[in-house]
Amino acid sequence: MRCPKCGSSQDKVIDSREAREGHAIRRRRECMKCDFRFTTYEIVEREELRVVKRNGARESFNREKLLGGVRKSCEKRPVKMEQPEQLVDDIANELEEEGYREIPSTVIGAKVMRRLEALDHVAYVRYASVYRQFEDVGEFIDEIKSLGERRPRDGRQPELFR
């Protein structure tokens, strides 16, 4: 492991512990050259999952890309920092358990939306607007109305439309 500060490959592990519900090991390291401390994660390397995009293109499943989209939808919302990570981990684990080698991006998007709907309605609508490619305000309003019809309103969130 190279030190992110000085680039030295000489380090020592100070602490190791289980992370992400046993799916990773968190290691606290210290550079032996500059004494900088940093954290690394060790995860099981999975067989490469391919995502089939809407246009038919195929690309490797990118956990960080998915996490970035989920984090963006949760920005400035009362969502704990670890909740988007957990959401993405749950989806990645579910895909692995289901044994997919290739999966349509629409299936992944539907899984994200289902979990975001339970987590935060505003984050759900933000994600849906990109995922479903909303083109006008009417589509937003329709989605918000259908969300209100599917779930009883949470008293902690203000009513958006009457």
C-alpha positions as CSV (number, residue, x, y, z in Angstrom):
1,M,0.0,0.0,0.0
2,R,1.4,3.4,-0.9
3,C,1.2,6.3,1.5
4,P,-1.1,8.9,0.0
5,K,1.1,11.7,1.4
6,C,4.7,10.7,0.5
7,G,4.2,7.7,-1.8
8,S,6.3,5.3,0.3
9,S,5.3,1.7,0.2
10,Q,6.6,1.0,3.8
11,D,3.7,1.1,6.2
12,K,2.4,-0.9,9.2
13,V,-1.1,-1.9,10.2
14,I,-2.1,-0.3,13.4
15,D,-5.7,-1.6,13.7
16,S,-8.0,-4.0,11.7
17,R,-11.7,-4.5,12.1
18,E,-14.7,-5.7,10.3
19,A,-16.6,-3.2,8.2
20,R,-19.7,-3.1,6.0
21,E,-21.4,-5.9,7.9
22,G,-18.5,-8.3,7.4
23,H,-18.1,-7.7,3.7
24,A,-14.9,-5.7,4.2
25,I,-12.0,-5.3,6.5
26,R,-11.0,-1.7,7.6
27,R,-7.3,-1.3,8.2
28,R,-5.8,1.7,9.9
29,R,-2.2,2.2,8.6
30,E,0.8,4.3,9.5
31,C,3.5,5.2,7.0
32,M,6.9,4.3,8.4
33,K,8.6,7.1,6.5
34,C,6.5,10.2,7.3
35,D,4.2,8.8,10.1
36,F,1.1,9.8,8.1
37,R,-2.0,7.7,9.2
38,F,-4.5,6.5,6.6
39,T,-7.4,4.0,6.3
40,T,-7.7,1.3,3.7
41,Y,-10.5,-1.2,3.0
42,E,-10.0,-4.8,1.9
43,I,-13.0,-6.4,0.1
44,V,-13.5,-9.7,-1.7
45,E,-13.0,-9.2,-5.4
46,R,-16.1,-10.3,-7.1
47,E,-16.5,-11.7,-10.6
48,E,-17.1,-8.7,-12.9
49,L,-20.7,-7.7,-13.3
50,R,-21.6,-6.1,-16.6
51,V,-24.3,-3.5,-16.9
52,V,-26.3,-3.3,-20.1
53,K,-27.1,0.4,-20.7
54,R,-30.3,1.7,-22.3
55,N,-28.5,2.1,-25.6
56,G,-27.2,-1.5,-25.5
57,A,-23.7,-0.6,-24.5
58,R,-22.1,-2.8,-21.9
59,E,-19.8,-1.6,-19.1
60,S,-18.5,-2.9,-15.8
61,F,-20.6,-2.3,-12.7
62,N,-19.1,0.7,-11.0
63,R,-20.1,0.9,-7.3
64,E,-18.6,4.3,-7.0
65,K,-20.6,5.7,-9.9
66,L,-23.8,4.3,-8.4
67,L,-22.9,5.7,-5.0
68,G,-22.2,9.1,-6.5
69,G,-25.7,9.2,-8.0
70,V,-27.3,8.1,-4.7
71,R,-25.3,10.6,-2.7
72,K,-26.2,13.4,-5.1
73,S,-29.9,12.6,-4.7
74,C,-29.5,12.7,-0.9
75,E,-27.6,16.0,-0.8
76,K,-28.9,18.4,1.9
77,R,-31.4,15.9,3.1
78,P,-31.7,14.4,6.7
79,V,-29.9,11.3,5.6
80,K,-27.0,9.9,7.6
81,M,-23.7,9.7,5.7
82,E,-23.5,5.9,6.0
83,Q,-27.1,5.3,4.6
84,P,-26.2,5.8,0.9
85,E,-23.1,3.5,1.4
86,Q,-25.3,0.9,3.0
87,L,-28.0,1.2,0.2
88,V,-25.4,0.7,-2.5
89,D,-23.7,-2.2,-0.6
90,D,-27.1,-3.9,-0.2
91,I,-27.8,-3.6,-3.9
92,A,-24.4,-4.9,-4.9
93,N,-24.8,-7.8,-2.5
94,E,-28.3,-8.5,-3.8
95,L,-27.0,-8.5,-7.4
96,E,-24.2,-10.9,-6.4
97,E,-26.6,-13.3,-4.6
98,E,-28.9,-13.3,-7.6
99,G,-26.0,-14.5,-9.7
100,Y,-26.2,-11.9,-12.5
101,R,-23.2,-11.7,-14.9
102,E,-25.0,-9.0,-17.0
103,I,-27.8,-6.8,-15.7
104,P,-29.9,-4.1,-17.4
105,S,-29.3,-0.7,-15.9
106,T,-33.1,-0.4,-15.5
107,V,-33.1,-3.2,-13.0
108,I,-30.4,-1.5,-10.9
109,G,-32.3,1.8,-11.2
110,A,-35.5,0.2,-10.0
111,K,-33.7,-1.3,-7.0
112,V,-32.2,2.1,-6.1
113,M,-35.6,3.8,-6.4
114,R,-37.4,1.3,-4.2
115,R,-34.8,1.8,-1.5
116,L,-34.7,5.6,-1.8
117,E,-38.5,5.8,-1.6
118,A,-38.3,4.1,1.8
119,L,-35.3,6.3,2.9
120,D,-36.3,9.8,1.8
121,H,-39.1,11.0,-0.6
122,V,-37.2,14.0,-1.8
123,A,-34.1,11.9,-2.6
124,Y,-36.4,9.5,-4.4
125,V,-37.9,12.2,-6.6
126,R,-34.4,13.6,-7.4
127,Y,-33.2,10.2,-8.4
128,A,-36.3,9.4,-10.4
129,S,-36.0,12.7,-12.3
130,V,-32.6,11.6,-13.7
131,Y,-33.4,7.9,-13.9
132,R,-36.7,8.4,-15.8
133,Q,-35.4,11.5,-17.7
134,F,-38.1,13.9,-16.7
135,E,-38.4,16.7,-19.3
136,D,-40.9,19.1,-17.7
137,V,-42.4,20.1,-14.4
138,G,-45.6,18.1,-15.1
139,E,-43.6,14.9,-14.9
140,F,-42.2,15.9,-11.5
141,I,-45.7,16.8,-10.2
142,D,-47.1,13.5,-11.5
143,E,-44.4,11.5,-9.8
144,I,-44.9,13.4,-6.5
145,K,-48.6,12.8,-6.6
146,S,-48.2,9.1,-7.3
147,L,-45.7,8.9,-4.4
148,G,-48.3,10.4,-2.1
149,E,-50.8,7.9,-3.3
150,R,-48.5,4.9,-2.7
151,R,-47.3,5.8,0.8
152,P,-48.9,7.5,3.8
153,R,-47.4,10.9,4.2
154,D,-44.6,11.1,6.8
155,G,-45.5,13.9,9.3
156,R,-41.8,15.0,9.5
157,Q,-41.7,16.0,5.8
158,P,-43.7,19.0,4.7
159,E,-46.5,18.5,2.1
160,L,-45.2,19.7,-1.3
161,F,-48.4,19.9,-3.4
162,R,-52.0,19.9,-2.4
